[in-house]
């Protein structure tokens, strides 16, 4: 019988995992389960998941010092609770963690889940992703040992950066128990500059021009015509950049960027409220929330984006100035999509949403070259020699 | 500092190893005479010296791979080396190890403005990257003080920062990919020109791994458009508390300055005596705040910072009106180390990081330690990110002073850990802080880090004697204590 253990202390997490390790019983490590659809179906060869370790009982903010730009919380703390706490002090998680509830259904997730998946929104290009904001971590390895890495300070090279290694490891190395992250002041003001009717090549050119300027653009996205509808595109392609900061600075930079973009066509702007909802839509991938079709996330060399979009041919939109492409293609296209990327400067294609069968056969994550796969497997073994933590969630045998 | 005993068997095989190295790396790329190797006997932590077994300076990744495969097959240790500017002994040679210098990997391979990145070899200097891209208005953001000399490969190994790291991040936040060679000679690529290399974040793990996991042979760095304007304020306070409060209030107001540095009275005095740029001598703390960005923003923020400092009752304040003045403000800070060098025959530079608000407490207790050890100390502080560089003044020619300086330094680092900080912000653990690691980490923490090392370097041949205080064999680390039995946790809620 599959049981769900819901530990309320770190010691209980240690107990549960040490026991599972002793019994060689694979366990699923879970927050609130909102991103259960992200990753390969679990199981390792003939072994299936025995029990679930639900970390949502390990919840609450344990330290928040706004003037030190630091926050620690238990892994099961709802992300919404953290975002509300920092917003109250005029601060934010600068990497704009997406709410993927729309993609997978269900309510918002936890801090631990977001870190385990290393998510980031449109501000990735300026502020980095989750891994760039993690300062320290406490976790229980597959050996049932509580370890810590990092600390509560930004500058730290004391020991290996295990915090980054565990970020984006999808619970396959250790169960995160406590996480310390960097927070930053929220911008005083935000404005969005919009161009309509550009094709992909011109859009990427326009976004690169803006990103290469000294005007500190904090997001750059492009929607082709059919997908721009929810963003006021009204049947036209839509290209947008965001400027954020102090009011006089935003005014000056926005004016300069509008002049620069004038060369591409008529420029319009979105005010602060419209900007916030626009970029929340980009962040949460709203054009693809209700689609029945599988969803891919491609991380690519930005200048190659137009050629990649053309080669794939399915509905897409671009974020990160072209560096991130969301596309709705069949899971069976996996090899073709990965071939396109390989032929256009490399990158990786992740199958974000698909049926369980499709995720098992297509592979969710980009297959790794043999030496890298072997190294990843050795790293897995060093944390979890008996493969009891989320086995197979990233790669077969890992 | 006890280093591992040299392996007599390896030293006995030196001639064979030398022949093998010469067959891989031709000509001047292999150095075996004591005079030629003397250049490599030490790094920036000059208190420690040791001649290497042989120095090898490869020029291609294939040569690096062949050298490492040979060493792996023949149980020869390797110490990787960039420019040798490490302040923690990270590149300290070993008598039974080859020093593998990457100095000949000194080319910028590609600058890709369209994708805002550059592909460079590891021996390119930090400043060399900026020089390669500045004509187009770009720069490479991390700027450690040694940026004229230190190389990007070493920056990756140490996760170097610099005065701009609060706003622009450390090395780890500014690289997209690397090419590296594993100890068995396997060549790997992590990341590329795209963002967020998928799978385990081995790029993040490699950054700051102090040359213990692999040898970096290429780096893809992000380059940024240069801010159009920079201006600085130089603010003197009557106490470190007031200076620290000013830093907290600036950040509390939502301002993230490009640079924010603080100096204590001994450091101010030494710097002013050296460069004479008009630092106030009647203050306990001098704060330098630099704002960068569009000129409208900089002017606006300068005024806000001025108001914050005024509310705290500053003793003195100057605001730069031109580039010459801004550079003048920084001149004293940048010359702080040599300035101390003028006052004292030797100085020992420490590198702890502390939660910012603990600064007054740490300075007060450090002053007591200074009395106890009868050695002077001056402090420069990356105030934005809490990274503290105490400079302990001593005279190596006086018997016992070096040992006293080292003990003083260890006590300072223990103090940093006690108040919630860490041993090293940017200089690395190396050999210098190796034996203090147990102040920060439990045995389980350190064993797991060493297991990760074993995943990369199962024969433990790369950069021996660094970072870890106790050596364990990989086989021993891999063993598991199995506890079987009935569920031992009746108290865990279950469903």
Interface residues (C-beta under 8 A of the other chain):
Chain A: X3 X4 X5 X6 X7 X8 X12 X15 X16 X18 X19 X21 X22 X23 X54 X57 X65 X66 X67 X68 X69 X70 X90 X118 X120 X124 X125 X128 X129 X131 X132 X141 X143 X145 X146 X147 X148 X149 X151 X152 X153 X154 X155 X156 X157 X158 X159 X160 X161 X162 X164 X165 X167 X168 X169 X173 X184 X185 X186 X188 X208 X211 X212 X213 X214 X215 X216 X245 X246 X248 X249 X251 X252 X253 X256 X299 X300 X301 X302 X303 X320 X323 X324 X345 X346 X347 X348 X350 X365 X366 X368 X369 X371 X372 X375 X376 X378 X379 X380 X381 X382 X383 X385 X386 X394 X395
Chain B: X112 X113 X114 X115 X116 X137 X158 X159 X161 X165 X166 X169 X170 X172 X173 X182 X186 X187 X188 X189 X190 X192 X193 X194 X195 X196 X197 X198 X199 X200 X201 X202 X204 X205 X207 X208 X209 X210 X225 X226 X227 X228 X248 X249 X251 X252 X254 X255 X256 X293 X294 X296 X297 X300 X301 X353 X354 X355 X356 X357 X382 X385 X386 X387 X420 X421 X422 X423 X424 X425 X426 X427 X428 X429 X433 X437 X440 X441 X442 X444 X445 X446 X448 X449 X451 X452 X453 X454 X455 X456 X467 X478 X480 X482 X483 X484 X485 X487 X488 X489 X491 X492 X493 X494 X495
